[in-house]
Amino acid sequence: MSAPELKNGDAVFAKVEIRNDGSVPNVEQDALLAEPGTMGMLINSGYLEETPDQKLLLVSFVGEDGEMGPLVTCLAEEISQQPLD
């Protein structure tokens, strides 16, 4: 998947387990944020100056309660535009 194809507000799906690496405040370290197949919404995208070729995607995944969860930074290869089979 090429991240430039995505627009803010697009539905996306986790391709892998997304866990808190410690960068999500008020969430326990290593807590499961999204299982593979979990739907989320792309909030924004960007990159770090040190690694401009690596796209970063800011995503909010739907939680078990049906509410949007905390903002999570994901790598483009961790996200799919299509639901997983």
PyMOL Python script that loads the backbone (N, CA, C, O; Angstrom):
from pymol import cmd

cmd.read_pdbstr("""\
ATOM      1  N   MET A   1       0.840  -1.176   0.000  1.00  0.00           N
ATOM      2  CA  MET A   1       0.000   0.000   0.000  1.00  0.00           C
ATOM      3  C   MET A   1       0.879   1.230   0.000  1.00  0.00           C
ATOM      4  O   MET A   1       1.870   1.298   0.727  1.00  0.00           O
ATOM      5  N   SER A   2       0.526   2.168  -0.789  1.00  0.00           N
ATOM      6  CA  SER A   2       1.261   3.422  -0.829  1.00  0.00           C
ATOM      7  C   SER A   2       0.516   4.453   0.000  1.00  0.00           C
ATOM      8  O   SER A   2      -0.635   4.776  -0.296  1.00  0.00           O
ATOM      9  N   ALA A   3       1.155   4.966   1.025  1.00  0.00           N
ATOM     10  CA  ALA A   3       0.509   5.903   1.939  1.00  0.00           C
ATOM     11  C   ALA A   3      -0.035   7.148   1.249  1.00  0.00           C
ATOM     12  O   ALA A   3      -1.065   7.660   1.686  1.00  0.00           O
ATOM     13  N   PRO A   4       0.611   7.677   0.173  1.00  0.00           N
ATOM     14  CA  PRO A   4       0.052   8.870  -0.463  1.00  0.00           C
ATOM     15  C   PRO A   4      -1.346   8.663  -1.037  1.00  0.00           C
ATOM     16  O   PRO A   4      -2.054   9.637  -1.293  1.00  0.00           O
ATOM     17  N   GLU A   5      -1.760   7.399  -1.246  1.00  0.00           N
ATOM     18  CA  GLU A   5      -3.108   7.128  -1.736  1.00  0.00           C
ATOM     19  C   GLU A   5      -4.160   7.471  -0.685  1.00  0.00           C
ATOM     20  O   GLU A   5      -5.320   7.705  -1.025  1.00  0.00           O
ATOM     21  N   LEU A   6      -3.777   7.502   0.558  1.00  0.00           N
ATOM     22  CA  LEU A   6      -4.712   7.742   1.656  1.00  0.00           C
ATOM     23  C   LEU A   6      -4.958   9.228   1.859  1.00  0.00           C
ATOM     24  O   LEU A   6      -4.088  10.066   1.621  1.00  0.00           O
ATOM     25  N   LYS A   7      -6.183   9.529   2.312  1.00  0.00           N
ATOM     26  CA  LYS A   7      -6.538  10.905   2.667  1.00  0.00           C
ATOM     27  C   LYS A   7      -7.021  10.914   4.115  1.00  0.00           C
ATOM     28  O   LYS A   7      -7.552   9.918   4.606  1.00  0.00           O
ATOM     29  N   ASN A   8      -6.836  12.028   4.783  1.00  0.00           N
ATOM     30  CA  ASN A   8      -7.343  12.158   6.147  1.00  0.00           C
ATOM     31  C   ASN A   8      -8.835  11.846   6.153  1.00  0.00           C
ATOM     32  O   ASN A   8      -9.583  12.321   5.299  1.00  0.00           O
ATOM     33  N   GLY A   9      -9.254  11.047   7.121  1.00  0.00           N
ATOM     34  CA  GLY A   9     -10.650  10.647   7.236  1.00  0.00           C
ATOM     35  C   GLY A   9     -10.960   9.302   6.602  1.00  0.00           C
ATOM     36  O   GLY A   9     -12.048   8.763   6.802  1.00  0.00           O
ATOM     37  N   ASP A  10     -10.009   8.744   5.832  1.00  0.00           N
ATOM     38  CA  ASP A  10     -10.222   7.435   5.211  1.00  0.00           C
ATOM     39  C   ASP A  10     -10.273   6.329   6.263  1.00  0.00           C
ATOM     40  O   ASP A  10      -9.589   6.389   7.285  1.00  0.00           O
ATOM     41  N   ALA A  11     -11.095   5.324   5.990  1.00  0.00           N
ATOM     42  CA  ALA A  11     -11.108   4.127   6.831  1.00  0.00           C
ATOM     43  C   ALA A  11      -9.873   3.301   6.497  1.00  0.00           C
ATOM     44  O   ALA A  11      -9.513   3.145   5.330  1.00  0.00           O
ATOM     45  N   VAL A  12      -9.236   2.780   7.527  1.00  0.00           N
ATOM     46  CA  VAL A  12      -8.066   1.909   7.373  1.00  0.00           C
ATOM     47  C   VAL A  12      -8.229   0.724   8.316  1.00  0.00           C
ATOM     48  O   VAL A  12      -9.079   0.739   9.207  1.00  0.00           O
ATOM     49  N   PHE A  13      -7.407  -0.301   8.112  1.00  0.00           N
ATOM     50  CA  PHE A  13      -7.500  -1.516   8.909  1.00  0.00           C
ATOM     51  C   PHE A  13      -6.111  -1.948   9.344  1.00  0.00           C
ATOM     52  O   PHE A  13      -5.161  -1.891   8.562  1.00  0.00           O
ATOM     53  N   ALA A  14      -5.996  -2.379  10.594  1.00  0.00           N
ATOM     54  CA  ALA A  14      -4.714  -2.870  11.106  1.00  0.00           C
ATOM     55  C   ALA A  14      -4.384  -4.189  10.424  1.00  0.00           C
ATOM     56  O   ALA A  14      -5.226  -5.085  10.361  1.00  0.00           O
ATOM     57  N   LYS A  15      -3.158  -4.314   9.911  1.00  0.00           N
ATOM     58  CA  LYS A  15      -2.697  -5.569   9.304  1.00  0.00           C
ATOM     59  C   LYS A  15      -2.018  -6.459  10.334  1.00  0.00           C
ATOM     60  O   LYS A  15      -1.919  -7.671  10.145  1.00  0.00           O
ATOM     61  N   VAL A  16      -1.555  -5.864  11.412  1.00  0.00           N
ATOM     62  CA  VAL A  16      -0.832  -6.569  12.472  1.00  0.00           C
ATOM     63  C   VAL A  16      -1.356  -6.084  13.818  1.00  0.00           C
ATOM     64  O   VAL A  16      -2.104  -5.108  13.880  1.00  0.00           O
ATOM     65  N   GLU A  17      -0.966  -6.762  14.895  1.00  0.00           N
ATOM     66  CA  GLU A  17      -1.279  -6.247  16.230  1.00  0.00           C
ATOM     67  C   GLU A  17      -0.582  -4.909  16.409  1.00  0.00           C
ATOM     68  O   GLU A  17       0.605  -4.770  16.113  1.00  0.00           O
ATOM     69  N   ILE A  18      -1.329  -3.929  16.895  1.00  0.00           N
ATOM     70  CA  ILE A  18      -0.759  -2.618  17.205  1.00  0.00           C
ATOM     71  C   ILE A  18      -0.760  -2.500  18.723  1.00  0.00           C
ATOM     72  O   ILE A  18      -1.813  -2.535  19.359  1.00  0.00           O
ATOM     73  N   ARG A  19       0.430  -2.360  19.295  1.00  0.00           N
ATOM     74  CA  ARG A  19       0.583  -2.266  20.748  1.00  0.00           C
ATOM     75  C   ARG A  19       1.219  -0.938  21.122  1.00  0.00           C
ATOM     76  O   ARG A  19       1.942  -0.335  20.329  1.00  0.00           O
ATOM     77  N   ASN A  20       0.945  -0.495  22.330  1.00  0.00           N
ATOM     78  CA  ASN A  20       1.531   0.752  22.814  1.00  0.00           C
ATOM     79  C   ASN A  20       3.012   0.546  23.101  1.00  0.00           C
ATOM     80  O   ASN A  20       3.386  -0.251  23.961  1.00  0.00           O
ATOM     81  N   ASP A  21       3.832   1.264  22.381  1.00  0.00           N
ATOM     82  CA  ASP A  21       5.281   1.199  22.597  1.00  0.00           C
ATOM     83  C   ASP A  21       5.728   2.185  23.671  1.00  0.00           C
ATOM     84  O   ASP A  21       6.923   2.408  23.869  1.00  0.00           O
ATOM     85  N   GLY A  22       4.758   2.767  24.357  1.00  0.00           N
ATOM     86  CA  GLY A  22       5.054   3.751  25.390  1.00  0.00           C
ATOM     87  C   GLY A  22       4.801   5.173  24.925  1.00  0.00           C
ATOM     88  O   GLY A  22       4.921   6.117  25.706  1.00  0.00           O
ATOM     89  N   SER A  23       4.449   5.331  23.650  1.00  0.00           N
ATOM     90  CA  SER A  23       4.250   6.678  23.113  1.00  0.00           C
ATOM     91  C   SER A  23       2.812   7.175  23.239  1.00  0.00           C
ATOM     92  O   SER A  23       2.543   8.347  22.974  1.00  0.00           O
ATOM     93  N   VAL A  24       1.882   6.303  23.641  1.00  0.00           N
ATOM     94  CA  VAL A  24       0.487   6.716  23.811  1.00  0.00           C
ATOM     95  C   VAL A  24       0.259   7.011  25.289  1.00  0.00           C
ATOM     96  O   VAL A  24       0.277   6.099  26.116  1.00  0.00           O
ATOM     97  N   PRO A  25       0.042   8.286  25.625  1.00  0.00           N
ATOM     98  CA  PRO A  25      -0.125   8.637  27.040  1.00  0.00           C
ATOM     99  C   PRO A  25      -1.394   8.032  27.644  1.00  0.00           C
ATOM    100  O   PRO A  25      -2.387   7.812  26.951  1.00  0.00           O
ATOM    101  N   ASN A  26      -1.339   7.777  28.915  1.00  0.00           N
ATOM    102  CA  ASN A  26      -2.470   7.262  29.695  1.00  0.00           C
ATOM    103  C   ASN A  26      -2.927   5.871  29.260  1.00  0.00           C
ATOM    104  O   ASN A  26      -4.044   5.457  29.571  1.00  0.00           O
ATOM    105  N   VAL A  27      -2.064   5.152  28.543  1.00  0.00           N
ATOM    106  CA  VAL A  27      -2.338   3.770  28.147  1.00  0.00           C
ATOM    107  C   VAL A  27      -1.136   2.946  28.576  1.00  0.00           C
ATOM    108  O   VAL A  27       0.009   3.325  28.328  1.00  0.00           O
ATOM    109  N   GLU A  28      -1.401   1.815  29.221  1.00  0.00           N
ATOM    110  CA  GLU A  28      -0.333   0.960  29.727  1.00  0.00           C
ATOM    111  C   GLU A  28       0.622   0.535  28.606  1.00  0.00           C
ATOM    112  O   GLU A  28       0.193   0.219  27.496  1.00  0.00           O
ATOM    113  N   GLN A  29       1.915   0.533  28.913  1.00  0.00           N
ATOM    114  CA  GLN A  29       2.917   0.091  27.941  1.00  0.00           C
ATOM    115  C   GLN A  29       2.601  -1.335  27.497  1.00  0.00           C
ATOM    116  O   GLN A  29       2.246  -2.178  28.321  1.00  0.00           O
ATOM    117  N   ASP A  30       2.726  -1.603  26.224  1.00  0.00           N
ATOM    118  CA  ASP A  30       2.489  -2.892  25.577  1.00  0.00           C
ATOM    119  C   ASP A  30       1.005  -3.275  25.517  1.00  0.00           C
ATOM    120  O   ASP A  30       0.677  -4.396  25.127  1.00  0.00           O
ATOM    121  N   ALA A  31       0.109  -2.363  25.896  1.00  0.00           N
ATOM    122  CA  ALA A  31      -1.326  -2.646  25.802  1.00  0.00           C
ATOM    123  C   ALA A  31      -1.720  -2.813  24.335  1.00  0.00           C
ATOM    124  O   ALA A  31      -1.214  -2.104  23.465  1.00  0.00           O
ATOM    125  N   LEU A  32      -2.616  -3.746  24.071  1.00  0.00           N
ATOM    126  CA  LEU A  32      -3.110  -3.976  22.720  1.00  0.00           C
ATOM    127  C   LEU A  32      -4.040  -2.830  22.330  1.00  0.00           C
ATOM    128  O   LEU A  32      -5.045  -2.585  22.997  1.00  0.00           O
ATOM    129  N   LEU A  33      -3.705  -2.136  21.257  1.00  0.00           N
ATOM    130  CA  LEU A  33      -4.503  -1.009  20.779  1.00  0.00           C
ATOM    131  C   LEU A  33      -5.398  -1.408  19.609  1.00  0.00           C
ATOM    132  O   LEU A  33      -6.476  -0.843  19.427  1.00  0.00           O
ATOM    133  N   ALA A  34      -4.948  -2.382  18.817  1.00  0.00           N
ATOM    134  CA  ALA A  34      -5.749  -2.852  17.683  1.00  0.00           C
ATOM    135  C   ALA A  34      -5.282  -4.246  17.286  1.00  0.00           C
ATOM    136  O   ALA A  34      -4.085  -4.497  17.151  1.00  0.00           O
ATOM    137  N   GLU A  35      -6.232  -5.139  17.103  1.00  0.00           N
ATOM    138  CA  GLU A  35      -5.937  -6.476  16.585  1.00  0.00           C
ATOM    139  C   GLU A  35      -5.958  -6.410  15.062  1.00  0.00           C
ATOM    140  O   GLU A  35      -6.544  -5.485  14.499  1.00  0.00           O
ATOM    141  N   PRO A  36      -5.334  -7.369  14.384  1.00  0.00           N
ATOM    142  CA  PRO A  36      -5.423  -7.388  12.927  1.00  0.00           C
ATOM    143  C   PRO A  36      -6.887  -7.365  12.483  1.00  0.00           C
ATOM    144  O   PRO A  36      -7.714  -8.112  13.006  1.00  0.00           O
ATOM    145  N   GLY A  37      -7.192  -6.507  11.523  1.00  0.00           N
ATOM    146  CA  GLY A  37      -8.554  -6.371  11.025  1.00  0.00           C
ATOM    147  C   GLY A  37      -9.346  -5.252  11.672  1.00  0.00           C
ATOM    148  O   GLY A  37     -10.412  -4.888  11.175  1.00  0.00           O
ATOM    149  N   THR A  38      -8.849  -4.694  12.773  1.00  0.00           N
ATOM    150  CA  THR A  38      -9.564  -3.611  13.446  1.00  0.00           C
ATOM    151  C   THR A  38      -9.626  -2.385  12.544  1.00  0.00           C
ATOM    152  O   THR A  38      -8.618  -1.967  11.974  1.00  0.00           O
ATOM    153  N   MET A  39     -10.820  -1.817  12.423  1.00  0.00           N
ATOM    154  CA  MET A  39     -10.995  -0.622  11.603  1.00  0.00           C
ATOM    155  C   MET A  39     -10.579   0.622  12.380  1.00  0.00           C
ATOM    156  O   MET A  39     -10.767   0.717  13.593  1.00  0.00           O
ATOM    157  N   GLY A  40     -10.019   1.551  11.656  1.00  0.00           N
ATOM    158  CA  GLY A  40      -9.655   2.834  12.234  1.00  0.00           C
ATOM    159  C   GLY A  40      -9.877   3.935  11.217  1.00  0.00           C
ATOM    160  O   GLY A  40     -10.336   3.686  10.103  1.00  0.00           O
ATOM    161  N   MET A  41      -9.546   5.154  11.610  1.00  0.00           N
ATOM    162  CA  MET A  41      -9.662   6.293  10.717  1.00  0.00           C
ATOM    163  C   MET A  41      -8.323   7.005  10.662  1.00  0.00           C
ATOM    164  O   MET A  41      -7.709   7.274  11.694  1.00  0.00           O
ATOM    165  N   LEU A  42      -7.873   7.310   9.446  1.00  0.00           N
ATOM    166  CA  LEU A  42      -6.635   8.059   9.279  1.00  0.00           C
ATOM    167  C   LEU A  42      -6.880   9.503   9.688  1.00  0.00           C
ATOM    168  O   LEU A  42      -7.767  10.168   9.153  1.00  0.00           O
ATOM    169  N   ILE A  43      -6.096   9.977  10.631  1.00  0.00           N
ATOM    170  CA  ILE A  43      -6.216  11.349  11.113  1.00  0.00           C
ATOM    171  C   ILE A  43      -5.240  12.257  10.376  1.00  0.00           C
ATOM    172  O   ILE A  43      -5.595  13.370   9.988  1.00  0.00           O
ATOM    173  N   ASN A  44      -4.005  11.782  10.182  1.00  0.00           N
ATOM    174  CA  ASN A  44      -2.977  12.588   9.528  1.00  0.00           C
ATOM    175  C   ASN A  44      -1.838  11.673   9.103  1.00  0.00           C
ATOM    176  O   ASN A  44      -1.771  10.517   9.522  1.00  0.00           O
ATOM    177  N   SER A  45      -0.953  12.189   8.279  1.00  0.00           N
ATOM    178  CA  SER A  45       0.238  11.435   7.894  1.00  0.00           C
ATOM    179  C   SER A  45       1.419  12.385   7.815  1.00  0.00           C
ATOM    180  O   SER A  45       1.256  13.595   7.660  1.00  0.00           O
ATOM    181  N   GLY A  46       2.600  11.819   7.924  1.00  0.00           N
ATOM    182  CA  GLY A  46       3.810  12.629   7.874  1.00  0.00           C
ATOM    183  C   GLY A  46       5.028  11.742   7.938  1.00  0.00           C
ATOM    184  O   GLY A  46       4.966  10.558   7.606  1.00  0.00           O
ATOM    185  N   TYR A  47       6.142  12.317   8.368  1.00  0.00           N
ATOM    186  CA  TYR A  47       7.403  11.590   8.481  1.00  0.00           C
ATOM    187  C   TYR A  47       8.307  12.336   9.445  1.00  0.00           C
ATOM    188  O   TYR A  47       8.064  13.496   9.776  1.00  0.00           O
ATOM    189  N   LEU A  48       9.348  11.658   9.889  1.00  0.00           N
ATOM    190  CA  LEU A  48      10.375  12.286  10.710  1.00  0.00           C
ATOM    191  C   LEU A  48      11.442  12.851   9.785  1.00  0.00           C
ATOM    192  O   LEU A  48      11.738  12.256   8.749  1.00  0.00           O
ATOM    193  N   GLU A  49      12.017  13.982  10.142  1.00  0.00           N
ATOM    194  CA  GLU A  49      13.069  14.571   9.312  1.00  0.00           C
ATOM    195  C   GLU A  49      14.223  13.609   9.091  1.00  0.00           C
ATOM    196  O   GLU A  49      14.834  13.601   8.023  1.00  0.00           O
ATOM    197  N   GLU A  50      14.524  12.796  10.102  1.00  0.00           N
ATOM    198  CA  GLU A  50      15.643  11.859  10.005  1.00  0.00           C
ATOM    199  C   GLU A  50      15.383  10.739   9.002  1.00  0.00           C
ATOM    200  O   GLU A  50      16.323  10.178   8.439  1.00  0.00           O
ATOM    201  N   THR A  51      14.114  10.413   8.778  1.00  0.00           N
ATOM    202  CA  THR A  51      13.755   9.317   7.866  1.00  0.00           C
ATOM    203  C   THR A  51      12.598   9.752   6.955  1.00  0.00           C
ATOM    204  O   THR A  51      11.481   9.253   7.097  1.00  0.00           O
ATOM    205  N   PRO A  52      12.857  10.668   6.031  1.00  0.00           N
ATOM    206  CA  PRO A  52      11.765  11.197   5.204  1.00  0.00           C
ATOM    207  C   PRO A  52      11.132  10.168   4.271  1.00  0.00           C
ATOM    208  O   PRO A  52      10.023  10.388   3.783  1.00  0.00           O
ATOM    209  N   ASP A  53      11.808   9.052   4.013  1.00  0.00           N
ATOM    210  CA  ASP A  53      11.238   8.018   3.144  1.00  0.00           C
ATOM    211  C   ASP A  53      10.269   7.095   3.877  1.00  0.00           C
ATOM    212  O   ASP A  53       9.575   6.301   3.241  1.00  0.00           O
ATOM    213  N   GLN A  54      10.212   7.190   5.207  1.00  0.00           N
ATOM    214  CA  GLN A  54       9.334   6.325   6.012  1.00  0.00           C
ATOM    215  C   GLN A  54       8.080   7.099   6.407  1.00  0.00           C
ATOM    216  O   GLN A  54       8.130   7.954   7.292  1.00  0.00           O
ATOM    217  N   LYS A  55       6.949   6.800   5.751  1.00  0.00           N
ATOM    218  CA  LYS A  55       5.689   7.458   6.080  1.00  0.00           C
ATOM    219  C   LYS A  55       5.185   6.993   7.434  1.00  0.00           C
ATOM    220  O   LYS A  55       5.257   5.809   7.763  1.00  0.00           O
ATOM    221  N   LEU A  56       4.679   7.926   8.207  1.00  0.00           N
ATOM    222  CA  LEU A  56       4.028   7.632   9.480  1.00  0.00           C
ATOM    223  C   LEU A  56       2.570   8.035   9.357  1.00  0.00           C
ATOM    224  O   LEU A  56       2.254   9.090   8.807  1.00  0.00           O
ATOM    225  N   LEU A  57       1.683   7.193   9.870  1.00  0.00           N
ATOM    226  CA  LEU A  57       0.250   7.441   9.795  1.00  0.00           C
ATOM    227  C   LEU A  57      -0.315   7.566  11.200  1.00  0.00           C
ATOM    228  O   LEU A  57      -0.087   6.701  12.045  1.00  0.00           O
ATOM    229  N   LEU A  58      -1.046   8.630  11.448  1.00  0.00           N
ATOM    230  CA  LEU A  58      -1.710   8.834  12.733  1.00  0.00           C
ATOM    231  C   LEU A  58      -3.133   8.306  12.598  1.00  0.00           C
ATOM    232  O   LEU A  58      -3.929   8.825  11.815  1.00  0.00           O
ATOM    233  N   VAL A  59      -3.444   7.265  13.374  1.00  0.00           N
ATOM    234  CA  VAL A  59      -4.706   6.541  13.231  1.00  0.00           C
ATOM    235  C   VAL A  59      -5.414   6.466  14.578  1.00  0.00           C
ATOM    236  O   VAL A  59      -4.776   6.340  15.624  1.00  0.00           O
ATOM    237  N   SER A  60      -6.735   6.544  14.539  1.00  0.00           N
ATOM    238  CA  SER A  60      -7.561   6.260  15.707  1.00  0.00           C
ATOM    239  C   SER A  60      -8.375   5.013  15.373  1.00  0.00           C
ATOM    240  O   SER A  60      -9.178   5.020  14.440  1.00  0.00           O
ATOM    241  N   PHE A  61      -8.160   3.938  16.145  1.00  0.00           N
ATOM    242  CA  PHE A  61      -8.863   2.677  15.909  1.00  0.00           C
ATOM    243  C   PHE A  61     -10.136   2.616  16.747  1.00  0.00           C
ATOM    244  O   PHE A  61     -10.217   3.208  17.823  1.00  0.00           O
ATOM    245  N   VAL A  62     -11.128   1.891  16.234  1.00  0.00           N
ATOM    246  CA  VAL A  62     -12.376   1.677  16.964  1.00  0.00           C
ATOM    247  C   VAL A  62     -12.098   0.682  18.087  1.00  0.00           C
ATOM    248  O   VAL A  62     -11.555  -0.397  17.849  1.00  0.00           O
ATOM    249  N   GLY A  63     -12.473   1.052  19.310  1.00  0.00           N
ATOM    250  CA  GLY A  63     -12.269   0.189  20.470  1.00  0.00           C
ATOM    251  C   GLY A  63     -13.378  -0.836  20.619  1.00  0.00           C
ATOM    252  O   GLY A  63     -14.359  -0.820  19.875  1.00  0.00           O
ATOM    253  N   GLU A  64     -13.213  -1.729  21.587  1.00  0.00           N
ATOM    254  CA  GLU A  64     -14.223  -2.764  21.850  1.00  0.00           C
ATOM    255  C   GLU A  64     -15.573  -2.167  22.200  1.00  0.00           C
ATOM    256  O   GLU A  64     -16.611  -2.791  21.980  1.00  0.00           O
ATOM    257  N   ASP A  65     -15.560  -0.945  22.751  1.00  0.00           N
ATOM    258  CA  ASP A  65     -16.803  -0.278  23.136  1.00  0.00           C
ATOM    259  C   ASP A  65     -17.454   0.461  21.970  1.00  0.00           C
ATOM    260  O   ASP A  65     -18.502   1.083  22.143  1.00  0.00           O
ATOM    261  N   GLY A  66     -16.841   0.398  20.779  1.00  0.00           N
ATOM    262  CA  GLY A  66     -17.384   1.073  19.607  1.00  0.00           C
ATOM    263  C   GLY A  66     -16.957   2.519  19.474  1.00  0.00           C
ATOM    264  O   GLY A  66     -17.270   3.177  18.482  1.00  0.00           O
ATOM    265  N   GLU A  67     -16.246   3.012  20.465  1.00  0.00           N
ATOM    266  CA  GLU A  67     -15.760   4.396  20.443  1.00  0.00           C
ATOM    267  C   GLU A  67     -14.378   4.456  19.809  1.00  0.00           C
ATOM    268  O   GLU A  67     -13.629   3.479  19.821  1.00  0.00           O
ATOM    269  N   MET A  68     -14.055   5.612  19.258  1.00  0.00           N
ATOM    270  CA  MET A  68     -12.722   5.804  18.698  1.00  0.00           C
ATOM    271  C   MET A  68     -11.713   5.853  19.836  1.00  0.00           C
ATOM    272  O   MET A  68     -11.942   6.500  20.858  1.00  0.00           O
ATOM    273  N   GLY A  69     -10.594   5.161  19.645  1.00  0.00           N
ATOM    274  CA  GLY A  69      -9.556   5.074  20.662  1.00  0.00           C
ATOM    275  C   GLY A  69      -8.539   6.194  20.545  1.00  0.00           C
ATOM    276  O   GLY A  69      -8.731   7.147  19.789  1.00  0.00           O
ATOM    277  N   PRO A  70      -7.456   6.072  21.298  1.00  0.00           N
ATOM    278  CA  PRO A  70      -6.416   7.103  21.288  1.00  0.00           C
ATOM    279  C   PRO A  70      -5.705   7.151  19.931  1.00  0.00           C
ATOM    280  O   PRO A  70      -5.740   6.193  19.159  1.00  0.00           O
ATOM    281  N   LEU A  71      -5.071   8.271  19.668  1.00  0.00           N
ATOM    282  CA  LEU A  71      -4.291   8.418  18.445  1.00  0.00           C
ATOM    283  C   LEU A  71      -3.034   7.574  18.533  1.00  0.00           C
ATOM    284  O   LEU A  71      -2.329   7.597  19.541  1.00  0.00           O
ATOM    285  N   VAL A  72      -2.756   6.826  17.469  1.00  0.00           N
ATOM    286  CA  VAL A  72      -1.635   5.893  17.425  1.00  0.00           C
ATOM    287  C   VAL A  72      -0.842   6.157  16.148  1.00  0.00           C
ATOM    288  O   VAL A  72      -1.420   6.283  15.069  1.00  0.00           O
ATOM    289  N   THR A  73       0.467   6.239  16.270  1.00  0.00           N
ATOM    290  CA  THR A  73       1.315   6.375  15.089  1.00  0.00           C
ATOM    291  C   THR A  73       1.651   4.988  14.561  1.00  0.00           C
ATOM    292  O   THR A  73       2.141   4.135  15.301  1.00  0.00           O
ATOM    293  N   CYS A  74       1.383   4.768  13.276  1.00  0.00           N
ATOM    294  CA  CYS A  74       1.622   3.474  12.638  1.00  0.00           C
ATOM    295  C   CYS A  74       2.512   3.658  11.419  1.00  0.00           C
ATOM    296  O   CYS A  74       2.548   4.729  10.813  1.00  0.00           O
ATOM    297  N   LEU A  75       3.222   2.605  11.074  1.00  0.00           N
ATOM    298  CA  LEU A  75       3.965   2.570   9.821  1.00  0.00           C
ATOM    299  C   LEU A  75       3.001   2.195   8.699  1.00  0.00           C
ATOM    300  O   LEU A  75       2.025   1.482   8.935  1.00  0.00           O
ATOM    301  N   ALA A  76       3.263   2.662   7.498  1.00  0.00           N
ATOM    302  CA  ALA A  76       2.368   2.392   6.369  1.00  0.00           C
ATOM    303  C   ALA A  76       2.161   0.897   6.155  1.00  0.00           C
ATOM    304  O   ALA A  76       1.066   0.465   5.796  1.00  0.00           O
ATOM    305  N   GLU A  77       3.215   0.102   6.376  1.00  0.00           N
ATOM    306  CA  GLU A  77       3.084  -1.347   6.144  1.00  0.00           C
ATOM    307  C   GLU A  77       2.246  -2.049   7.216  1.00  0.00           C
ATOM    308  O   GLU A  77       1.935  -3.231   7.069  1.00  0.00           O
ATOM    309  N   GLU A  78       1.879  -1.355   8.278  1.00  0.00           N
ATOM    310  CA  GLU A  78       1.036  -1.937   9.328  1.00  0.00           C
ATOM    311  C   GLU A  78      -0.450  -1.712   9.061  1.00  0.00           C
ATOM    312  O   GLU A  78      -1.301  -2.198   9.807  1.00  0.00           O
ATOM    313  N   ILE A  79      -0.760  -0.966   7.983  1.00  0.00           N
ATOM    314  CA  ILE A  79      -2.121  -0.521   7.712  1.00  0.00           C
ATOM    315  C   ILE A  79      -2.551  -0.955   6.316  1.00  0.00           C
ATOM    316  O   ILE A  79      -1.754  -0.953   5.378  1.00  0.00           O
ATOM    317  N   SER A  80      -3.824  -1.328   6.191  1.00  0.00           N
ATOM    318  CA  SER A  80      -4.405  -1.682   4.897  1.00  0.00           C
ATOM    319  C   SER A  80      -5.596  -0.775   4.624  1.00  0.00           C
ATOM    320  O   SER A  80      -6.288  -0.342   5.545  1.00  0.00           O
ATOM    321  N   GLN A  81      -5.823  -0.496   3.350  1.00  0.00           N
ATOM    322  CA  GLN A  81      -7.023   0.255   2.985  1.00  0.00           C
ATOM    323  C   GLN A  81      -8.234  -0.664   2.866  1.00  0.00           C
ATOM    324  O   GLN A  81      -9.374  -0.198   2.863  1.00  0.00           O
ATOM    325  N   GLN A  82      -7.989  -1.961   2.769  1.00  0.00           N
ATOM    326  CA  GLN A  82      -9.057  -2.941   2.586  1.00  0.00           C
ATOM    327  C   GLN A  82      -9.201  -3.793   3.842  1.00  0.00           C
ATOM    328  O   GLN A  82      -8.210  -4.085   4.510  1.00  0.00           O
ATOM    329  N   PRO A  83     -10.432  -4.195   4.167  1.00  0.00           N
ATOM    330  CA  PRO A  83     -10.606  -5.119   5.296  1.00  0.00           C
ATOM    331  C   PRO A  83      -9.810  -6.398   5.057  1.00  0.00           C
ATOM    332  O   PRO A  83      -9.652  -6.833   3.916  1.00  0.00           O
ATOM    333  N   LEU A  84      -9.318  -6.991   6.122  1.00  0.00           N
ATOM    334  CA  LEU A  84      -8.579  -8.243   6.000  1.00  0.00           C
ATOM    335  C   LEU A  84      -9.552  -9.388   5.775  1.00  0.00           C
ATOM    336  O   LEU A  84     -10.680  -9.355   6.268  1.00  0.00           O
ATOM    337  N   ASP A  85      -9.128 -10.386   5.043  1.00  0.00           N
ATOM    338  CA  ASP A  85      -9.979 -11.565   4.787  1.00  0.00           C
ATOM    339  C   ASP A  85     -10.016 -12.464   5.983  1.00  0.00           C
ATOM    340  O   ASP A  85     -10.679 -13.501   5.955  1.00  0.00           O
TER     341      ASP A  85
END
""", "prot")
cmd.dss("prot")
cmd.show_as("cartoon", "prot")
cmd.util.cbc("prot")
cmd.orient("prot")
